[in-house]
Amino acid sequence: MNIKVNLKSITAIDGESLMETLVRQHQMTDNICNGRGTCGKCKVRIPHRAPEPLDIEYQKLSGGELAAGVRLACQLKSSEGMEVICGSAGSVDRKEGLLFAVEKISGQHSGFEQRNLNLEPPSLQDERGDWDRLLAGLQEQQPVSPALRINLRLLQNLAPVIRQNDFAVSVVLHNNEIVGLRAGKEPIPVLGTAIDIGTTNIAVALFDMEKSCQAGLAAAENGQTRFGADVISRIEFANAGAGNRTLLRQAVTDTVNGLLTKVCAAAGVESTDVYKAVIVGNTTMHHLFLGMDVSFLALSPFVSVCNAALELSGGETGLNINPCAKVQMFPNVAGFVGGDTLGAIFGAKELLATGCHLLLDIGTNCELYLQDGPRRWACSTAAGPAFEGSGITYGMRAQPGAIERVRMDEQRLEIAVIGGGEATGICGSGLIEAIQQMRQTGIISQQGTITDPSDPEAAELPVALKKRIREGEKGREFVLSYSSTGEDIALTQRDISQLQLAKGAVCAGIRTLLDIAGLTMEDLDSVILAGTFAAHLNLASTLDIGLIPHTRLRKLKTAGNAAHAGAVKALLDQSAYADLRQWADSITHVELGGSAAFSMYFMDSMYIEPCKI
């Protein structure tokens, strides 16, 4: 039979594994464990019709890799017509976790239209005003609404613009308003941006609205983090001083503008050519970006200033885009469940099409959405910044130098570092996997306590691992990576507690929602994990440590940064944005604050073990 490897046809033998085929055909692939599936190194990508992952692949691969079609060559059987990408070409870049499948979205319903006109110059016989002249020219070329509007900024400059090139003018229309106006008949570049304002990180995607293609993508830490790691601490800061809300607004605006500058420069375009922005974020981020009062968000009954969908101008928001651009803010649901939840729902719409599903948008502020046919519930729980690597002794964002994978056995400890080289810290995915492996090997107990190496019960610990337990400045710790500079990367008892608090809050939120809906984990068709953190998470670890109540591995799916993908869909298709308010009204908001059930489940979910309910 014939298969294709990196677009080259090779011959495979019926019944042999893909690994055997690659080895026999001298194709480059890692084969450390000789095909037993224990090393997880023989990664290949099946770009089309990838088979369902096996349990061992859930153990060895991240959620993002599984979603992108990455599999283990030693676990696959070669089949006629199989297409395989291996080597460096088969790797999954971390940025792919930001957006999945957005290239499939058409931009023909974005609401934009461009017109090129030759207007009749005024004369003694034609004394119409310039605006009437422009409106008539548009109407003559193709009918427009008599209620067509024009931004005051454009109206102020209309007279010199239309005369600059002998009354030849190019016009950009968005729905029922003129948003762009230039002298001459050269096409105006029309760009749009989708912005996800997360509590810890912000992502910006730039799109060519006429070609419906992505022109740039960038992410950075939210500048507000210096004022507090989570939404509660930022609300407290905002309320502590008269000018603090302004500082928070400036911090997030500066971050977004820095990313806009970066993506526009990389694409070789001007930021003034951005005529539309769609923004998602949780309720707190939404309010702080707009400079709104957050005083009552932190007080029961946790009331926001505005939950409605908003359409503003670029000039009003302070974004470095065209001042006449349309800026659309996703509506909030209620309380701390914001527009990012609706964004995630729309971003993962295909996965939520029918059936009973639980969607988790995991981050510093974790949103949970439960759907059972037409019944819908949502809640928010403050997981804290541990999932983002913040608040951990050697924690860091998922960037070069961060430990992202950990494997332990009786002989050794293996780590994977983003970008290779020496570890300088650990990110959220590495933290979860490290704690799962520490529990599995007996380094920590189910209560999360690091084992005392001098305790007689520690005699059964592998020597290679036991020697990594030591007393540090903050008490007992476990060394993950020894450093040539003496700054070893270790997990402390407090670090483990931070993870327990975060995962306990998420698990308790899930259990509370299921109770309210009268459902069990067995009733769910899928559990969908959204967010960039989830895309690089080992899904089996989430069950092993009790982050998610126990269920079949095959029910776990990932959707990348679904909230950002939802913003992209709304950017390119205005009908999607129009549906948001109706969808938000259909969701029953569940407030976990003061819930006795949540408090009970939270305490019960602190153990580092599978949560069987």
Stockholm file with secondary structure:
# STOCKHOLM 1.0

chainA/1-613         MNIKVNLKSITAIDGESLMETLVRQHQMTDNICNGRGTCGKCKVRIPHRAPEPLDIEYQKLSGGELAAGVRLACQLKSSEGMEVICGSAGSVDRKEGLLFAVEKISGQHSGFEQRNLNLEPPSLQDERGDWDRLLAGLQEQQPVSPALRINLRLLQNLAPVIRQNDFAVSVVLHNNEIVGLRAGKEPIPVLGTAIDIGTTNIAVALFDMEKSCQAGLAAAENGQTRFGADVISRIEFANAGAGNRTLLRQAVTDTVNGLLTKVCAAAGVESTDVYKAVIVGNTTMHHLFLGMDVSFLALSPFVSVCNAALELSGGETGLNINPCAKVQMFPNVAGFVGGDTLGAIFGAKELLATGCHLLLDIGTNCELYLQDGPRRWACSTAAGPAFEGSGITYGMRAQPGAIERVRMDEQRLEIAVIGGGEATGICGSGLIEAIQQMRQTGIISQQGTITDPSDPEAAELPVALKKRIREGEKGREFVLSYSSTGEDIALTQRDISQLQLAKGAVCAGIRTLLDIAGLTMEDLDSVILAGTFAAHLNLASTLDIGLIPHTRLRKLKTAGNAAHAGAVKALLDQSAYADLRQWADSITHVELGGSAAFSMYFMDSMYIEPCKI
#=GR chainA/1-613 SS CEEEETTEEEECCTTCBHHHHHHHTTCCCCCTTTTSSSSCCCEEECCSSCCCCCHHHHHHSBHHHHHTTEEEGGGCBCCTTCEEEEGGGGCCCGGGGTCSSGGGCCCTBSSEEEEEEECCCCBTTBCCCHHHHHHHHHHHHSCCCTTCEECHHHHHTHHHHHHTTTTEEEEEEETTEEEEEEESSSCCCCEEEEEEECSSEEEEEEEETTTTEEEEEEEEECGGGGGCSSHHHHHHHHHHSTTHHHHHHHHHHHHHHHHHHHHHHHHTCCGGGEEEEEEEECHHHHHHHHTCCCGGGSSTTCCCSCCSCEEEEHHHHTCSSCTTCEEEECCCCBTTBCHHHHHHHHHTTTTTSSSEEEEEECSSEEEEEEEETTEEEEEEEECCGGGGTTTSTTBCCSSTTEEEEEEECSSCEEEEETTSSSCCEECHHHHHHHHHHHHHHTSBCTTCCBCCTTSGGGGGSCHHHHTTEEEETTEEEEEEECCTTSCCEEEEHHHHHHHHHHHHHHHHHHHHHHHHHTCCGGGCSEEEEESHHHHTSBHHHHHHTTSSCCCCGGGEEECSSHHHHHHHHHHHBHHHHHTHHHHHHTSEECCCTTCHHHHHHHHHTCSSSCCCC
#=GC SS_cons         CEEEETTEEEECCTTCBHHHHHHHTTCCCCCTTTTSSSSCCCEEECCSSCCCCCHHHHHHSBHHHHHTTEEEGGGCBCCTTCEEEEGGGGCCCGGGGTCSSGGGCCCTBSSEEEEEEECCCCBTTBCCCHHHHHHHHHHHHSCCCTTCEECHHHHHTHHHHHHTTTTEEEEEEETTEEEEEEESSSCCCCEEEEEEECSSEEEEEEEETTTTEEEEEEEEECGGGGGCSSHHHHHHHHHHSTTHHHHHHHHHHHHHHHHHHHHHHHHTCCGGGEEEEEEEECHHHHHHHHTCCCGGGSSTTCCCSCCSCEEEEHHHHTCSSCTTCEEEECCCCBTTBCHHHHHHHHHTTTTTSSSEEEEEECSSEEEEEEEETTEEEEEEEECCGGGGTTTSTTBCCSSTTEEEEEEECSSCEEEEETTSSSCCEECHHHHHHHHHHHHHHTSBCTTCCBCCTTSGGGGGSCHHHHTTEEEETTEEEEEEECCTTSCCEEEEHHHHHHHHHHHHHHHHHHHHHHHHHTCCGGGCSEEEEESHHHHTSBHHHHHHTTSSCCCCGGGEEECSSHHHHHHHHHHHBHHHHHTHHHHHHTSEECCCTTCHHHHHHHHHTCSSSCCCC
//
